[in-house]
Amino acid sequence: EDQVTQSPEALRLQEGESSSLNCSYTVSGLRGLFWYRQDPGKGPEFLFTLYSAGEEKEKERLKATLTKKESFLHITAPKPEDSATYLCAVQGNGGSNYKLTFGKGTLLTVNP
Amino acid sequence: EAQVTQNPRYLITVTGKKLTVTCSQNMNHEYMSWYRQDPGLGLRQIYYSMNVEVTDKGDVPEGYKVSRKEKRNFPLILESPSPNQTSLYFCASSLSPERTMNPETQYFGPGTRLLVL
């Protein structure tokens, strides 16, 4: 069964203090790894899709990377508006339902 | 604006009173899915639909029904709600996952918070 573990569960940063969030996964054939951002009371908002080991994608202060076992979401010089829960999900080739298997998320708080 | 909408956004009900949560998307997506989000458990798939009239169970289907009579709509039905169905529900949609080898992005609705007393 596909599994996703995110760490840390919560991270508190000062504005401008760069850091990384980790997503470890096991999947029977990776179809894709997704990063979403979720604000309180809202639905997950798509950030990135990564397909294969070695791939990197960037968007503003965020950069996602992928290896065969884990993905990192690097946050460079974060701002308070980056505060949110960041969710990692995988889609494997093992089933026919194309479901996303989610981790429990990392709650990021950026203090001004 | 491309979006997934859900109604109602908040609902308080009592045990056994049938309810329906609607989901609609305007992106002409073939694939639609329902998830529930619970503290400490993350998001889990309830049901999914590959296209009109094609639905199947996800990981936690007990106590739920769905239908897909039109491409844009995918309602979630709780015929006899129980307190353990108190949760935050999300509908998601994407282009057909069978179109290409690469995964299609699933776009999520704003969520429906359900409390069953």
Interface residues (C-beta under 8 A of the other chain):
Chain A: R31 G32 F34 Y36 G41 K42 G43 P44 E45 F46 T49 Y51 L87 A89 Q91 S96 N97 Y98 K99 L100 F102 G103 K104 G105
Chain B: V4 Y31 S33 Y35 G40 L41 G42 L43 R44 Q45 Y48 D56 G58 D59 F90 A92 P97 M101 N102 P103 T105 Q106 Y107 F108 G109 P110 G111
